[in-house]
Amino acid sequence: MSIIDIQNLSFSYPDRKLDAVKDVSLSVDKGEYIAILGTNGSGKSTLARLICGYLSPTSGSIVMEENLRVGLVFQSPGDQIVANIVEADTSFGPRNLKCSKEEIKRRTIGSLEAVGLQKKIMDKTRSLSQGQKQKLGVAGIIALHPDLLVLDEATSMIDPESRSQLLSLLDAWHGQGQTILHITHSLDEAHRAQRVVAMNEGQLIFDGSREEFRANNTIEGQLFGQPLSPRTFVACPSKRWIPSEDFTNDIPAGFQNDAALIFHNITFSYGQDEFSAEVERDASGPFLFDNFSLAVEAGRLTALMGPSGCGKSTLMEIAAGLLEKQNGAVYSNSRPLLALQDSDHGLFEEFVADDIAFGPRNQGISGKNLVGKVQFAMEQVGLSFEKFGERQTMSLSGGEKRKVSLAGIIAMEGQVLLFDEPTAGLDAKSRRMIMEMLLSLVKAGKTVLFTTHREDEALLAHRIVRLSPTVPVSIKEIVMDKELLSKSAPQESFEEIGMLHKQETLGGVGLLKFLSNFGGSFSAGSKNPSFIQRLPALAKYLVFFVLFIFSFVTLDLVPAAIGVACTIVYALLARYPLKGGFLAILKLLPWLLFFFLIQIFFLPSPADDPVFLSFGILVITQSKVMAGVLLLLHLVAAFVSLSVFVYSISEQEILDGLESLLYPLGKCGVPVRHVTLVAGIVFRFVPLLAQEAALIVKIQLIRGGLGEASGLIARIRILLPLLIPLTIRTLTQASILADALTSRYYS
C-alpha cells in the first residue's frame, strides 16, 4: 500500500538557474526500506525536505497518507538540537506529542540506549562531539516513533562501531514493519535496503530492487567509481602501522627520517566553563591528554583514528594553536593550518571565491596571484571556479561546503596541513578525489595529518595513529615514537638545532575563551548540588524574579548595594563559581564603562547640582556620578542573578516552572506552551550564537585574521569583521531552529 505518491515533482532555489529536483515521480509503500543515492548536489537532501514538508514544490505534487508521522534526521549534526541537555533534547518530541510522563521517560531512555548515548543523558549538548551530536539527532527523531523515518546522511560523522550499531537499529526498525528512506553515500549501506533510488542533477536515474542495483554496474560505477586502493601495510610490535618498502619511493627525498610536527608531553583538560567541540570534562577530573607525545613525519600522510569523543579534534586544535594546554608544547617547522570538522557552519564570506581568498589575502597576496591561488585550490577539491566562484556559500550543499572549507586552507600553501574529517558527507567519487588530493600535497613536500573513521581512507596513509577512548596511558603506548623524537632533537628543546619552532597559541584565543564562557553562562543546569538547586522549579523562579526585579527598581545607592549583596548570597547558596562570575563581569567591564559614560555625557542635572569637573561640554556633577554608579550596580546585580538562575535550574525546570507560573493565564486561553518555548529557545539560542561566533573566530584566526588587541577601540575594530558573518549566521540559525522545532512536532 502506497503511503507517499510523488508525481512530476520539481523544485528550484531562488538563486539557482537549474532545478535542484526535476520532474521526479516516485511512490513509497508502507514498510519499505529505500536507500537514496547520488553525488553531492544531486538533489537528495532537497527531495527529502520536500517529502517532509520543509519545502514547497515549484511544480508537481506529493500526496501522503493522512496523519502520516514523518521524522527527518538532518544532515548537519548540530542543526537538530533544540535543548541544552541531552535528556531534554530527546524528550522534546514526545512531550509535543503529549505522551504521558511514563511514556516520555521510556522513549527517551530507549532512544538514547539505541544510539549508545545513555551515559550522556544529563550532559550538556554543547559538550558532545560532532559524531555524538549526530547520534543525538537520530535519538530525538526515533523517540517520536515516526511512521516514516528519513535519514539524511546520518552516519557520515560517526565511528565504525557506532555506525554498525545505528545500521542494526535501522534493520530492527524495518523488521518491525516501519518505513525508512536512507540518504547515504555508502555502498554497503545501500545494499542493506530493499530498494535503491539514485539521483543525478535533480533527476532519477535508477529505481529498482537491491538485486537490480547490484547487477547494474553502469549506475554503481557512475555513483561510486573505483574503490579506494589501500597500500600494503604490515603490523609491527609497537602497535603502529608502517608501509611496506615498495611505498617509500612515494616519500620526497630527504623527508624520510625527519619530524615536521611534534606533540611533546601534552597535558590537556577542558574546564567546566570552557566550550568544546569534542568533550567537556571537569578540570579537576581525568585529563583528555596526559603527557601525550607524538611525532608526525615530514613529507608523509598520517591518519588519526579513534571513536567519537576520544580527542581527535582536540589534538588538531591544540596543534593549530586554538586551545591552551595545561602542560607540554607543540613544535613544528611552520604554523600548522587546520581545516575544521564543522565545515557547514564555517563559511563566513557571502561568495565562495571570497571565502577561499580570505587566508591568502591576509598573507598579503592580491591581484592575479590571489585569483590563481583560489582557482588552484578549487581545482584541487573538484570545484569549478567558473561554476562555483560566484555562488553564495549558504546556497551550497553540505558536501560542497566541505570542499570550500578545504580549499580555503589549501590556498594558503602551508607546509604542515591538518584536516579534520575532510571527507565527511562527501560522495564516493569526491572522497576519492580528496584522498588523492591529500597524497598529491604530500608528494609536493607537504606534511599532512588527517582524521577519519574510515579504514579504507586510513590505509592510504603512510602511518595510522589510533587514539583510545580511555585515559592516555594506553594512548601513549600506541603513538609515542621515541626513536623519531630522539632523532629530531634533544628532549629538552627541539628548537636548539633550528629545525623546529615552538608553536604558541594564536593571539585571539582570549576572544574564543570569552565566547565560550559567555555561551556557558546561558547554558542551563549544573550537576553541583546546592540549597538553591534542591528548590522546586516554581520556587527557583520566584527567588530569581524577586532579585532580578529588585535590582532594577531601586532608585537609591543603598538599596541597590543591598541588592548586589543579596545576589552574592544567592550565588553562594547556589554554589555558583564566583571566580567565573567575577571574570565574566571583568570581560563586560568595557561595556559597563560605556553605559556609565553615557550617563555622564547625556544625563541632565539640576541647576544646584554640585560640579566635580567641568571641561567644555563635559560637565561631571554629583547626580550624574550617582546615576552612573546606580546603573552599574543595577547591571551587575541583574547579570549575577540571571547567571546564578541559569546555573541552578535545569532545562526541563525552566519549562515546568514557567508553566506553573503561567497556569492561571492558560485557564484564560493564553497559549502558555508558546511562552514557555520562547524561554527555552533563549537559553538554547544564546549559547548557539556564541558557538557560531566562536567557530567564525577560529576560522579567521587560522586564516590569519583577527589577533590580539589592547584597549576598547582596538577590540571593537577586531570584532567588526565578525559582525556581518555572525548576523548572517544568526538569521540562518533562526531558520534552522524553526525547522528543528517542526521536526519535533512542536505546534
KAURWO-V132935 format. One line per field, one symbol per residue. phi: phi as a letter, one per 30 degrees, with the letter a starting at -180 (. if undefined). A space follows every 10 residues. Layout:
# KAURWO-V132935
phi->???
This chain:
# KAURWO-V132935
phi->.dcbbcbhdb abdeccdcdd bbhcbabbcd idccccclde idjddddddd ddidbcddai bbccediddc bccddceddc dcbccedddd dddedddidd eddedddddd ddddcicddc ecddddddde ddddddeded ddddhddbcc cchdcdbcde dddddddddd ddddddjdcb ccdaccdddd ddddbbccba hicdcaaade dddddcdddd dddcidddcd ddbbdbedid cbddddcddd deeicdcccc bbcchdbabd ddcdcbdcbb bdddddddbb hdbaccddib ccccbldeid jddddddddd icbdddajac cadaddcccd ddddccccdd cedddddede dddjdbiddd dddddddddd cicddddcec ddddcddedd dddddddddd ddhddcccbc hdcdicdedd dddddddddd ddddjdcbcb caccdddddd ddacccccdd ddddddddcd cdddddddae ddadcdcidc bdcddddcde dddddddddd dccdjbddda ddddddeddd dddddedddd dcddcbdddd ddddddddde ddddhddddd ddddddddee dddddddedd dcddbddcde cdabbiddbc cddddddddd dddedddddd ddddeddcbd eddedddddd dceedddcjd deeddddedd dedddddddd dddddddedd decichjdab jdddddddde dddddddddd dddddddddd dddcidb
